[in-house]
Amino acid sequence: MNLDPPADESRSASYESPPWFKSDEERTPIYHVVEETFPHLLSICSRLVQIGNPSIKVADLIKLICKIFWSSIYLEIPNKLFDPNVFNAWMVLFLNILERPVPREGQPTDPEVPRLRLTDVDAAV
């Protein structure tokens, strides 16, 4: 079994750096997407959080917006979030999300299943 990278130079260039490390020029499209979508996502998620007794679909939408936010800031904070008002609005939203009860449908069905505690996570790492 040969584990060497391919000898073809055009194919070996893709092995030089991981795909998530992009130059500023390559990341420009994500900057535009963040600039255009973050205000809308913040507004949508803020309204979803206000729904009392939300369905699983609402909880899934909130989760999706949180994932979009996380994946957009994972390697670099977008310029939009350097505005203290924008950053504060997102942090208040996340605080509201964290304070919400988990919908019944999202809770374990077996009450005997032990819940994962933060100390369990720390011990595993």
Sequence and secondary structure as in RCSB ss.txt:
>XXXX:A:sequence
MNLDPPADESRSASYESPPWFKSDEERTPIYHVVEETFPHLLSICSRLVQIGNPSIKVADLIKLICKIFWSSIYL
EIPNKLFDPNVFNAWMVLFLNILERPVPREGQPTDPEVPRLRLTDVDAAV
>XXXX:A:secstr
   S  S HHHHGGGSS TT   HHHHHHHHHHHHHHHHHHHHHHHHHHT SS  HHHHHHHHHHHHHHHHHHSS
S  GGGGSHHHHHHHHHHHHHHHHS   GGGS S TTS    HHHHHHH 
